Amino acid sequence: MNKYLVIHMTDSSASPLPQADDQRMLDDWLEEGRADGRLGDGSPVAGPERAKSVAVRGGETLIADGPFPEFKEWFAGYDVLEAETIGEAARYMAKHPSALLGKVFILPVVPLPWEE
């Protein structure tokens, strides 16, 4: 099995989804993922108004509010899942409400260069 990081994004061009349908889809998605043993950690995240960015430059730690992206999308949450292929992961993620309400990015988790 391969591990994937899934990033849920909001999208202002998406169609609205009634809360009852959103909850039903999410419950079905969770049940399937838990039954298949593919679903790992995951959570929604706060908006940009509660976020911080951290950088170290010239030995100085810089902590700032944000990020405040200039685009209308925002990171709504994340999941870690396992699947044989990225296609299998994509088919599973197509059942998540985020696929209708926004976008879902699926990124293969890879080892660090010194771990290979």
DSSP file (Angstrom, degrees, kcal/mol; ACC not computed):
  #  RESIDUE AA STRUCTURE BP1 BP2  ACC     N-H-->O    O-->H-N    N-H-->O    O-->H-N    TCO  KAPPA ALPHA  PHI   PSI    X-CA   Y-CA   Z-CA
    1    1 A M              0   0    0      0, 0.0     2,-0.3     0, 0.0    83,-0.2   0.000 360.0 360.0 360.0 144.3    0.0    0.0    0.0
    2    2 A N  E     -A   83   0A   0     81,-2.7    81,-2.1    83,-0.0     2,-0.4  -0.784 360.0-128.3-105.0 151.6    1.1    3.5   -0.7
    3    3 A K  E     -A   82   0A   0    106,-0.3   106,-2.7    -2,-0.3     2,-0.4  -0.821  24.3-171.0-103.8 140.8    0.5    6.5    1.5
    4    4 A Y  E     -AB  81 108A   0     77,-2.8    77,-2.3    -2,-0.4     2,-0.5  -0.984  19.2-142.2-132.1 140.3   -1.1    9.7    0.3
    5    5 A L  E     -AB  80 107A   0    102,-3.0   102,-3.0    -2,-0.4     2,-0.5  -0.902  21.2-159.1 -96.7 126.8   -1.6   13.2    1.8
    6    6 A V  E     -AB  79 106A   0     73,-3.3    73,-2.0    -2,-0.5     2,-0.5  -0.930   3.3-162.9-109.9 126.8   -5.0   14.6    0.7
    7    7 A I  E     -AB  78 105A   0     98,-2.7    98,-2.8    -2,-0.5     2,-0.5  -0.947   8.7-148.9-112.0 123.0   -5.5   18.3    0.9
    8    8 A H  E     -AB  77 104A   0     69,-2.6    68,-3.0    -2,-0.5    69,-1.2  -0.785  17.0-167.9 -92.1 129.1   -9.1   19.6    0.8
    9    9 A M  E     -AB  75 103A   0     94,-3.0    94,-2.0    -2,-0.5    66,-0.2  -0.921  18.0-129.0-118.8 142.5   -9.5   23.0   -0.8
   10   10 A T  E     - B   0 102A   0     64,-2.6     2,-0.3    -2,-0.4    64,-0.2  -0.470  22.6-164.9 -77.3 161.9  -12.4   25.4   -0.8
   11   11 A D    >   -     0   0    0     90,-0.8     3,-1.8    62,-0.1    62,-0.1  -0.870  18.3-154.1-153.5 114.6  -13.5   26.7   -4.2
   12   12 A S  T 3  S+     0   0    0     -2,-0.3    -1,-0.1     1,-0.3    90,-0.1   0.656  95.2  60.8 -66.9 -14.7  -15.9   29.6   -4.7
   13   13 A S  T 3  S+     0   0    0      2,-0.1    -1,-0.3    88,-0.0    89,-0.1   0.464  83.4 108.0 -90.4  -0.3  -17.0   28.3   -8.1
   14   14 A A  S <  S-     0   0    0     -3,-1.8    87,-0.1    87,-0.3    86,-0.1  -0.344  76.8-105.3 -76.0 157.0  -18.4   25.1   -6.6
   15   15 A S        -     0   0    0     85,-0.6    -1,-0.1     1,-0.1    -2,-0.1  -0.558  40.1-106.0 -77.5 144.3  -22.1   24.3   -6.2
   16   16 A P        -     0   0    0      0, 0.0    -1,-0.1     0, 0.0    85,-0.0  -0.337  29.7-153.0 -68.0 155.0  -23.6   24.5   -2.8
   17   17 A L        -     0   0    0     84,-0.0     5,-0.1    -2,-0.0    84,-0.0  -0.993  22.0-114.1-131.4 123.1  -24.4   21.3   -1.0
   18   18 A P     >  -     0   0    0      0, 0.0     4,-2.5     0, 0.0     3,-0.5  -0.257  28.4-118.9 -56.4 144.1  -27.1   21.1    1.7
   19   19 A Q  H  > S+     0   0    0      1,-0.2     4,-2.7     2,-0.2     5,-0.2   0.849 112.8  55.2 -56.2 -38.3  -25.7   20.4    5.1
   20   20 A A  H  > S+     0   0    0      2,-0.2     4,-2.1     1,-0.2    -1,-0.2   0.905 111.0  44.8 -63.2 -40.6  -27.7   17.1    5.4
   21   21 A D  H  > S+     0   0    0     -3,-0.5     4,-2.7     2,-0.2     5,-0.2   0.901 112.3  52.2 -68.8 -40.9  -26.2   15.9    2.1
   22   22 A D  H  X S+     0   0    0     -4,-2.5     4,-2.4     1,-0.2    -2,-0.2   0.937 112.2  45.5 -58.4 -48.7  -22.7   17.0    3.1
   23   23 A Q  H  X S+     0   0    0     -4,-2.7     4,-2.7     2,-0.2    -2,-0.2   0.893 113.0  50.1 -64.7 -40.9  -23.0   15.1    6.4
   24   24 A R  H  X S+     0   0    0     -4,-2.1     4,-2.5    -5,-0.2     5,-0.2   0.933 112.1  47.2 -63.9 -46.0  -24.4   12.0    4.8
   25   25 A M  H  X S+     0   0    0     -4,-2.7     4,-2.5     1,-0.2    -2,-0.2   0.922 113.8  48.1 -60.6 -44.3  -21.7   11.9    2.1
   26   26 A L  H  X S+     0   0    0     -4,-2.4     4,-2.8    -5,-0.2    -2,-0.2   0.915 111.4  49.8 -64.8 -43.2  -19.0   12.4    4.8
   27   27 A D  H  X S+     0   0    0     -4,-2.7     4,-2.5     2,-0.2    -1,-0.2   0.919 112.9  46.8 -61.3 -44.0  -20.4    9.7    7.0
   28   28 A D  H  X S+     0   0    0     -4,-2.5     4,-2.3     2,-0.2    -2,-0.2   0.909 113.1  49.8 -63.2 -42.1  -20.5    7.2    4.1
   29   29 A W  H  X S+     0   0    0     -4,-2.5     4,-2.4    -5,-0.2    -2,-0.2   0.918 112.2  47.2 -62.9 -45.6  -17.0    8.2    3.1
   30   30 A L  H  X S+     0   0    0     -4,-2.8     4,-2.6     2,-0.2     5,-0.2   0.919 111.2  51.1 -62.6 -44.7  -15.7    7.7    6.6
   31   31 A E  H  X S+     0   0    0     -4,-2.5     4,-2.4     1,-0.2    -2,-0.2   0.919 112.2  46.5 -60.5 -45.0  -17.4    4.4    7.0
   32   32 A E  H  X S+     0   0    0     -4,-2.3     4,-2.2     2,-0.2     6,-0.2   0.926 113.6  48.8 -63.7 -44.6  -16.0    3.0    3.8
   33   33 A G  H  X>S+     0   0    0     -4,-2.4     5,-1.5     1,-0.2     6,-1.3   0.876 113.7  45.4 -65.1 -38.9  -12.5    4.3    4.6
   34   34 A R  H  <5S+     0   0    0     -4,-2.6     3,-0.5     2,-0.2    -1,-0.2   0.902 112.6  50.8 -70.8 -40.7  -12.5    2.8    8.0
   35   35 A A  H  <5S+     0   0    0     -4,-2.4    -2,-0.2    -5,-0.2    -1,-0.2   0.878 113.9  44.8 -64.2 -38.1  -13.9   -0.5    6.8
   36   36 A D  H  <5S-     0   0    0     -4,-2.2    -1,-0.2    -5,-0.2    -2,-0.2   0.592 107.0-128.0 -80.9 -11.5  -11.2   -0.8    4.1
   37   37 A G  T  <5S+     0   0    0     -4,-0.7    -3,-0.2    -3,-0.5    -4,-0.1   0.685  78.2 114.7  72.0  18.3   -8.5    0.2    6.5
   38   38 A R      < +     0   0    0     -5,-1.5    44,-2.6    -6,-0.2     2,-0.5   0.639  47.5  91.0 -93.5 -15.6   -7.3    3.0    4.1
   39   39 A L  E     +C   81   0A   0     -6,-1.3    42,-0.2    42,-0.2     3,-0.1  -0.718  46.8 166.6 -95.1 125.2   -8.1    6.0    6.2
   40   40 A G  E     -     0   0A   0     40,-3.3    41,-0.1    -2,-0.5    -1,-0.1   0.025  50.3 -23.5-104.9-145.1   -5.5    7.5    8.6
   41   41 A D  E     +     0   0A   0     38,-0.1    39,-2.5    -2,-0.1    -1,-0.4  -0.248  67.2 151.7 -66.0 154.9   -5.4   10.8   10.4
   42   42 A G  E     +C   79   0A   0     37,-0.3    37,-0.2    -3,-0.1    35,-0.0  -0.938  11.3 166.7-175.9 160.6   -7.4   13.8    9.1
   43   43 A S  E     -C   78   0A   0     35,-2.1    35,-2.2    -2,-0.3     2,-0.1  -0.949  37.2-103.0-172.7 151.9   -9.1   17.0   10.2
   44   44 A P  E     -C   77   0A   0      0, 0.0    33,-0.3     0, 0.0     2,-0.3  -0.459  41.7-142.6 -72.3 162.8  -10.6   20.2    9.1
   45   45 A V        -     0   0    0     31,-2.2    -2,-0.0    -2,-0.1     0, 0.0  -0.905  15.2 -99.6-128.2 158.7   -8.4   23.3    9.7
   46   46 A A        -     0   0    0     -2,-0.3    29,-0.1     1,-0.1    -1,-0.1  -0.216  45.2 -98.9 -69.3 163.6   -9.0   26.9   10.8
   47   47 A G    >   -     0   0    0      1,-0.1     3,-1.9    27,-0.1     4,-0.3  -0.138  41.9 -88.1 -77.8 178.0   -9.2   29.7    8.2
   48   48 A P  G >  S+     0   0    0      0, 0.0     3,-1.0     0, 0.0    18,-0.4   0.741 119.6  71.3 -62.7 -24.0   -6.4   32.1    7.4
   49   49 A E  G 3  S+     0   0    0      1,-0.2    19,-0.1    16,-0.1    -3,-0.0   0.692 106.9  37.5 -67.6 -15.9   -7.5   34.5   10.1
   50   50 A R  G <  S+     0   0    0     -3,-1.9    -1,-0.2    15,-0.1     2,-0.1   0.345  99.4 103.1-111.9   3.5   -6.1   32.0   12.7
   51   51 A A    <   -     0   0    0     -3,-1.0    15,-2.1    -4,-0.3     2,-0.3  -0.452  50.0-161.0 -88.5 159.2   -3.1   30.9   10.8
   52   52 A K  E     -D   65   0B   0     13,-0.3     2,-0.4    -2,-0.1    13,-0.2  -0.956   7.4-146.5-131.5 152.8    0.6   31.8   11.3
   53   53 A S  E     -D   64   0B   0     11,-2.5    11,-2.3    -2,-0.3     2,-0.4  -0.952  13.2-161.2-118.2 145.4    3.6   31.5    9.0
   54   54 A V  E     +D   63   0B   0     -2,-0.4     2,-0.3     9,-0.2     9,-0.2  -0.986  15.6 162.9-129.6 133.0    7.1   30.8   10.2
   55   55 A A  E     -D   62   0B   0      7,-2.1     7,-3.8    -2,-0.4     2,-0.5  -0.991  26.3-145.1-144.6 148.3   10.4   31.4    8.5
   56   56 A V  E     +D   61   0B   0     -2,-0.3     2,-0.4     5,-0.2     5,-0.2  -0.977  25.7 171.9-115.6 120.7   14.0   31.5    9.7
   57   57 A R  E >   -D   60   0B   0      3,-2.5     3,-2.0    -2,-0.5    -2,-0.1  -0.994  67.9  -9.6-132.8 125.5   16.1   34.0    7.8
   58   58 A G  T 3  S-     0   0    0     -2,-0.4    -1,-0.1     1,-0.3     3,-0.1   0.839 129.0 -55.8  58.3  34.0   19.6   35.0    8.8
   59   59 A G  T 3  S+     0   0    0      1,-0.2     2,-0.5    -3,-0.0    -1,-0.3   0.430 114.5 117.3  80.1  -1.3   19.3   33.2   12.1
   60   60 A E  E <   -D   57   0B   0     -3,-2.0    -3,-2.5     2,-0.0     2,-0.5  -0.858  62.2-135.0-103.9 132.1   16.2   35.1   13.0
   61   61 A T  E     -D   56   0B   0     -2,-0.5     2,-0.6    -5,-0.2    -5,-0.2  -0.749  19.7-162.5 -85.4 123.9   12.8   33.5   13.5
   62   62 A L  E     -D   55   0B   0     -7,-3.8    -7,-2.1    -2,-0.5     2,-0.5  -0.936   8.5-177.4-111.3 118.3   10.0   35.4   11.7
   63   63 A I  E     +D   54   0B   0     -2,-0.6     2,-0.3    -9,-0.2    -9,-0.2  -0.970  11.5 169.2-117.8 126.7    6.4   34.6   12.8
   64   64 A A  E     -D   53   0B   0    -11,-2.3   -11,-2.5    -2,-0.5     2,-0.1  -0.914  38.3 -97.6-134.4 158.6    3.6   36.4   11.0
   65   65 A D  E    S-D   52   0B   0     -2,-0.3   -13,-0.3   -13,-0.2     3,-0.2  -0.430  75.7 -16.2 -67.3 150.3   -0.1   36.3   10.7
   66   66 A G        -     0   0    0    -15,-2.1     2,-0.2   -18,-0.4    -2,-0.1  -0.594  42.8-121.1 108.4-170.1   -1.4   34.4    7.7
   67   67 A P        -     0   0    0      0, 0.0    -1,-0.3     0, 0.0   -16,-0.2   0.241  41.7-172.6 -75.0 152.3   -0.8   33.3    5.1
   68   68 A F        -     0   0    0     -3,-0.2    -3,-0.0    -2,-0.2   -19,-0.0  -0.829  15.6-151.5-118.5  88.6   -3.5   35.4    3.5
   69   69 A P        -     0   0    0      0, 0.0    -3,-0.0     0, 0.0     0, 0.0  -0.225  15.1-139.2 -65.0 149.6   -3.7   34.1   -0.1
   70   70 A E  S    S+     0   0    0      2,-0.0     2,-0.2     0, 0.0    -2,-0.0   0.534  83.6  79.2 -83.5  -7.2   -4.7   36.4   -2.9
   71   71 A F  S    S-     0   0    0      2,-0.2     0, 0.0     1,-0.1     0, 0.0  -0.520  87.5-120.3 -95.7 169.2   -6.7   33.6   -4.4
   72   72 A K  S    S+     0   0    0     -2,-0.2     2,-0.2     2,-0.0    -1,-0.1   0.503  82.8  94.5 -91.4  -4.6  -10.2   32.6   -3.2
   73   73 A E        -     0   0    0    -62,-0.1     2,-0.3   -64,-0.1    -2,-0.2  -0.548  52.4-175.3 -83.7 153.4   -9.3   29.0   -2.4
   74   74 A W        -     0   0    0    -64,-0.2   -64,-2.6    -2,-0.2     2,-0.7  -0.987  36.3 -99.9-144.7 153.1   -8.3   28.0    1.2
   75   75 A F  E     -A    9   0A   0     -2,-0.3   -66,-0.3   -66,-0.2   -30,-0.1  -0.635  37.8-179.9 -72.8 113.2   -7.0   24.8    2.8
   76   76 A A  E     -     0   0A   0    -68,-3.0   -31,-2.2    -2,-0.7     2,-0.3   0.714  55.4 -52.6 -90.9 -22.9  -10.1   23.3    4.4
   77   77 A G  E     -AC   8  44A   0    -69,-1.2   -69,-2.6   -33,-0.3     2,-0.3  -0.982  49.8-117.6 170.3-173.8   -8.5   20.2    5.9
   78   78 A Y  E     -AC   7  43A   0    -35,-2.2   -35,-2.1    -2,-0.3     2,-0.3  -0.970  11.7-166.7-149.1 160.6   -6.4   17.2    5.2
   79   79 A D  E     -AC   6  42A   0    -73,-2.0   -73,-3.3    -2,-0.3     2,-0.5  -0.977  13.7-145.5-142.9 153.4   -6.5   13.4    5.3
   80   80 A V  E     +A    5   0A   0    -39,-2.5   -40,-3.3    -2,-0.3     2,-0.3  -0.992  32.0 167.2-116.1 128.8   -3.8   10.7    5.2
   81   81 A L  E     -AC   4  39A   0    -77,-2.3   -77,-2.8    -2,-0.5     2,-0.4  -0.931  29.0-132.5-140.0 164.6   -4.9    7.6    3.4
   82   82 A E  E     +A    3   0A   0    -44,-2.6     2,-0.3    -2,-0.3   -79,-0.2  -0.938  31.1 154.6-118.4 141.1   -3.5    4.4    1.9
   83   83 A A  E     -A    2   0A   0    -81,-2.1   -81,-2.7    -2,-0.4     3,-0.1  -0.974  50.0-116.7-156.5 159.3   -4.3    2.9   -1.5
   84   84 A E  S    S+     0   0    0     -2,-0.3     2,-0.3   -83,-0.2    -1,-0.1   0.897  98.7   7.8 -66.6 -40.3   -2.6    0.7   -4.0
   85   85 A T  S  > S-     0   0    0    -83,-0.1     4,-1.9     1,-0.1    -1,-0.1  -0.904  73.6-112.8-138.5 164.3   -2.4    3.5   -6.6
   86   86 A I  H  > S+     0   0    0     -2,-0.3     4,-2.5     1,-0.2     5,-0.1   0.819 118.3  58.8 -67.6 -29.4   -3.1    7.2   -6.9
   87   87 A G  H  > S+     0   0    0      2,-0.2     4,-2.3     1,-0.2    -1,-0.2   0.903 105.1  48.4 -63.9 -41.2   -6.0    6.3   -9.2
   88   88 A E  H  > S+     0   0    0      2,-0.2     4,-2.0     1,-0.2    -2,-0.2   0.912 111.5  50.1 -64.2 -42.0   -7.6    4.2   -6.4
   89   89 A A  H  X S+     0   0    0     -4,-1.9     4,-2.6     1,-0.2    -2,-0.2   0.904 110.3  50.5 -61.8 -41.4   -7.0    7.1   -4.0
   90   90 A A  H  X S+     0   0    0     -4,-2.5     4,-1.6     2,-0.2    -2,-0.2   0.901 108.2  51.4 -65.4 -41.4   -8.7    9.5   -6.5
   91   91 A R  H  < S+     0   0    0     -4,-2.3     4,-0.3     1,-0.2    -1,-0.2   0.900 112.9  46.4 -62.7 -39.4  -11.7    7.2   -6.9
   92   92 A Y  H >< S+     0   0    0     -4,-2.0     3,-1.5     1,-0.2    -2,-0.2   0.920 111.5  50.6 -67.2 -44.2  -12.2    7.1   -3.2
   93   93 A M  H >< S+     0   0    0     -4,-2.6     3,-1.8     1,-0.3     6,-0.3   0.741  94.7  72.3 -69.1 -22.2  -11.7   10.8   -2.7
   94   94 A A  T 3< S+     0   0    0     -4,-1.6    -1,-0.3     1,-0.3    -2,-0.2   0.689  92.3  59.3 -63.9 -16.5  -14.3   11.5   -5.4
   95   95 A K  T <  S+     0   0    0     -3,-1.5    -1,-0.3    -4,-0.3   -66,-0.2   0.490  86.0  98.7 -88.8  -4.8  -16.9   10.3   -2.8
   96   96 A H  S X> S-     0   0    0     -3,-1.8     3,-1.8    -4,-0.1     4,-0.6  -0.599  81.6-124.5 -84.9 142.9  -15.9   13.1   -0.4
   97   97 A P  H >> S+     0   0    0      0, 0.0     4,-2.7     0, 0.0     3,-1.2   0.809 108.0  68.6 -56.0 -29.4  -18.0   16.2   -0.1
   98   98 A S  H 3> S+     0   0    0      1,-0.3     4,-2.1     2,-0.2   -89,-0.1   0.798  89.4  63.3 -61.3 -26.8  -14.9   18.3   -0.8
   99   99 A A  H <4 S+     0   0    0     -3,-1.8    -1,-0.3    -6,-0.3     5,-0.1   0.815 113.8  33.7 -67.0 -28.4  -14.8   16.9   -4.3
  100  100 A L  H << S+     0   0    0     -3,-1.2   -85,-0.6    -4,-0.6    -2,-0.2   0.814 124.7  41.8 -90.5 -36.6  -18.2   18.7   -4.9
  101  101 A L  H  < S-     0   0    0     -4,-2.7   -90,-0.8   -87,-0.1   -87,-0.3   0.640 133.4 -29.2 -88.4 -16.0  -17.7   21.7   -2.7
  102  102 A G  E  < S-B   10   0A   0     -4,-2.1     2,-0.3    -5,-0.3   -92,-0.2  -0.437  86.4 -57.9-159.8-126.8  -14.1   22.5   -3.7
  103  103 A K  E     -B    9   0A   0    -94,-2.0   -94,-3.0    -2,-0.1     2,-0.4  -0.955  30.5-144.7-139.4 157.1  -11.1   20.5   -4.9
  104  104 A V  E     -B    8   0A   0     -2,-0.3     2,-0.5   -96,-0.2   -96,-0.2  -0.992   9.7-159.7-126.2 125.1   -9.1   17.7   -3.5
  105  105 A F  E     -B    7   0A   0    -98,-2.8   -98,-2.7    -2,-0.4     2,-0.5  -0.890   5.7-160.3-101.8 133.2   -5.3   17.4   -4.1
  106  106 A I  E     -B    6   0A   0     -2,-0.5  -100,-0.2  -100,-0.2   -16,-0.0  -0.961  10.2-176.5-117.0 118.7   -3.7   14.0   -3.7
  107  107 A L  E     -B    5   0A   0   -102,-3.0  -102,-3.0    -2,-0.5     2,-0.1  -0.962  24.9-126.3-120.1 123.6    0.0   13.9   -3.0
  108  108 A P  E     -B    4   0A   0      0, 0.0     2,-0.5     0, 0.0  -104,-0.2  -0.442  24.8-127.6 -63.1 136.1    2.1   10.7   -2.8
  109  109 A V        -     0   0    0   -106,-2.7  -106,-0.3    -2,-0.1     0, 0.0  -0.759  34.1-174.3 -84.3 128.5    4.1   10.6    0.4
  110  110 A V        -     0   0    0     -2,-0.5     2,-0.1     1,-0.0  -106,-0.0  -0.860  25.8-100.9-124.4 157.3    7.7    9.8   -0.4
  111  111 A P        -     0   0    0      0, 0.0     5,-0.1     0, 0.0    -1,-0.0  -0.376  42.8 -99.2 -72.8 155.4   10.8    9.1    1.7
  112  112 A L    >>  -     0   0    0      1,-0.1     3,-2.3    -2,-0.1     4,-0.6  -0.408  40.2-106.1 -65.5 152.4   13.4   11.8    2.3
  113  113 A P  G >4 S+     0   0    0      0, 0.0     3,-0.9     0, 0.0    -1,-0.1   0.839 121.2  51.5 -52.8 -36.9   16.4   11.5    0.0
  114  114 A W  G 34 S+     0   0    0      1,-0.2    -2,-0.0     2,-0.1     0, 0.0   0.525 103.3  60.2 -81.2  -3.8   18.6   10.2    2.9
  115  115 A E  G <4        0   0    0     -3,-2.3    -1,-0.2     1,-0.2    -3,-0.0   0.532 360.0 360.0 -94.8  -8.5   16.0    7.5    3.7
  116  116 A E    <<        0   0    0     -3,-0.9    -1,-0.2    -4,-0.6    -2,-0.1   0.473 360.0 360.0 -81.2 360.0   16.2    5.9    0.3
